[in-house]
Amino acid sequence: MQFRIASVFLLAVVLLAGLHQAAGQRDAEVEKQLQAAIHKEMVDGDLKAAIEMYRKIVARPGGNRTAAATALLHIGQCQEKLGNAEARKAYEQLLRDYPDQQQLVDQARARLAALPQTAAARGVTVRQVRAGEKTFGAPSRDGAYLTFSDPASEDVAIRDLATGQERRLTKHDSASEFALHSVPSPDGKQVAYAWYNHGPYDLRIVGLDGSEPRVLYRHPGELYPMDWSPDGKNVLVKLYPKGWSQDGKNLPLQTVLVSVVDGSARVLKALGSSGARVRFSPDGRYIAYDSPQQPGSREHDIFLLALDGGREIPLVQHPANDAALDWTPDGKRILFRSDRTGTEGLWLIQVADGKPQGTPRLVGPGPGNFTPMGFTQNGSYYYEVNRTTRDVYIAELDLATGKLLAPPSPAAQRFVGSNDRPAWSPDGRQLLYLSQRAPGVWGARALCVRSTESGEVRELVSKLDQTVIWAGWFPDGRSLLARTYSQLYRIDVQTGDFSPVTLSNKPLGWPPACSRDGKAIFYHPNTGVSIVVRDLQTGQEKELHSIAEPSYYSGGVTVSPDGQQLAFMVAEKESGSKVIKVMPAAGGATRDLLRGVQLPGPSQMAWTPDGLSLLFPQGASSADSKAALWLVSVRGGQPRKLELTAEGLRDVSIHPDGRHIAFTATQGRYEVWVMENFLPAVTASK
């Protein structure tokens, strides 16, 4: 275009304005491409296609630096999920080329620290041996196989570590039974495992030769086999009381020895932490474990328990958080994890005759969010890394037709892969969600609020120094109902001030719900056999509904928009069916709304704003890994499948306009890795 303007100055102004307009258009285009790539990764689950889309964003000449750095971060995360070493290159490029993008640089640096490391100078190797769902298993001592809970059948299975072939050791038909936490015997010929059995848990053993499983011990609460005695005559088991709470306040948790011969049990120690790992020394004289420094403290110290008299021997005492992992095969050292340097690392402490020798030695960085699995006899160490990602999305639906009007888009651009549990405010102007801040540190979660109008996200500054695992709105829209592991709190959105919400029946089960006037709380205890309403002004409580065990509630209570009805889901043990039920909020008869629901794990339902229907996620079929959103009328009739689908769809929340749906999409992936040749030589103690 030819411009006939006499003033050179005016021509420059016009050209500059055109350049700014073009830059704005380019930024908008790049942002659109980035959103499409994130959708391809998080919603479609097509990681390879997403990587190519991200690479095009990075390669754009003179492109948006924030978008390019974000794309590199996503490339690294995609490569991690695919098990590719290329993840490291993407993170390193982000650090090298985009140092000005501080928030993204911090995330890349954290991911780099969590990647499996190698140390060529010592011949250390780290390799992946399995990927899929959570293992709940351990390697055999000779390194021949790995036990795991088969996700399809929920039976105990083994994987041949040489050939990769897998086979089941147990077989069952009941949908209300399943296997958890298995550990091979010292000679590798048997496997001890936990078996959920219509309510109680069994400790069972099964042989690799095809022999039938044998029940050793039955417990009304949860139990987990931790280790075998070196002579193979006993199984070391951790017992949880019925209705235990994860904060460790509803104790005692007990460590017991169960005889393989006759099933008799001997209590060894009451544990102070539900997450403590308990392991036999190779000579059978001690068990190693960790315990909180103070009741309820996150920081742990490590102890030995002498089995010849019950003496408790301090092994590692330090202000940091130290957690026992395993004895080395020679019995001369204990491997533990510690954050004493500011980041988590793997450490060794020498032990002789039940006493620490010298000072701990750092052997390498921690693998991130990992679960220890154990040593093999040659000193190789197996562990499982959680690569699960979860993010909050917003989609637009026409509920009348079920048509998707606008595809899901991420609600958050920061801390991608660590956001969940969305909840619209009563007026729809804000979206609350939780965001995990540190990889592998459960509990480092922030309360975030996203503006519906601007999309701006701000973190709420709470004065509550406890782990928030769920939060929702009070009807006034000015405060939150937040749940920690053992207590409910009311948190002021503006000031961060908090006050406890007292309940008689503790600990809590699934997330509670406020009445529509904010004067009462509907909840059920962790035992999961009743629904209770508590008047917040008088403190009076009333049981509204109860079920007979071994059935249980699957998910929390949901209150209708007019406050007159409750909806909840019951998992029936006898029929193996999940049933959506509705009942008056004041109490009274319940009715079955829909039977045979296949939820992808416990998940909240949502009432439509008109109070005539319920939205719920329906589990995926074997041919499709995605879950779909369904709608069922509370007046009865067949449910309708809506067009909204996503992998791991859960935590559904609907905007007051009845069109915008917020939800969590989860991509679960666990990887088993082995570190080989990483143990340094034993040094002479001073």
ABEGO torsion letter per residue (X at the ends): XBBBBABAAAAAAAAAAAAAAAAAAAAAAAAAAAAAAAAAAAAAGBAAAAAAAAAAAAABBGBBAAAAAAAAAAAAAAAAAAGBAAAAAAAAAAAAABAABAAAAAAAAAAAAABBBBBAAAGBBBBBABBEBBAGBBBBAAGABBBBBBAAAGBBBBBBAAAGBBBBABBBABAABBBBGBBBBAAGABBBBBBBBGGBBBBBBBBAAGBBBBBABBBABBBBBABBBAAGABBBBBBBBBGBBAAGABOBBBBBBBBAAAGBBBBABBBABAABBBBBBAAGABBBBBBBABBGBABBBBBBBBAAAGBBBBABBBABBBBBABBBAAGABBBBBBAAAGBBBBBBBBBBGGBBBEBBBBAEBBAEBBBBAEBBAAGBBBBBBBABBBBBBBBBBBAAAGBBABBBBBABABGBGABBGBBBBAAGABBBBBBBABBGBBGBBBBBBBBAAAGBBBBBBBABBBBBABBBBBAAGABBBBBBAABBBBBBAAAGBBBBBBBABOBBBBBBBBBAAGABBBBBBAAGABBBBBBAAAGBBBBABBBBOABBBBEBBBBBAAGABBBBBBBBAAAGBBBBBBBBAAEEBBBBABBGBBBBEBBBBBBBAAGABBBBBBBBBAABABBBBBBBBAAEEBBBBBABBBBGBBGBBBBAAGABBBBBBBBBBBBBBBBBGABBBBBBBX
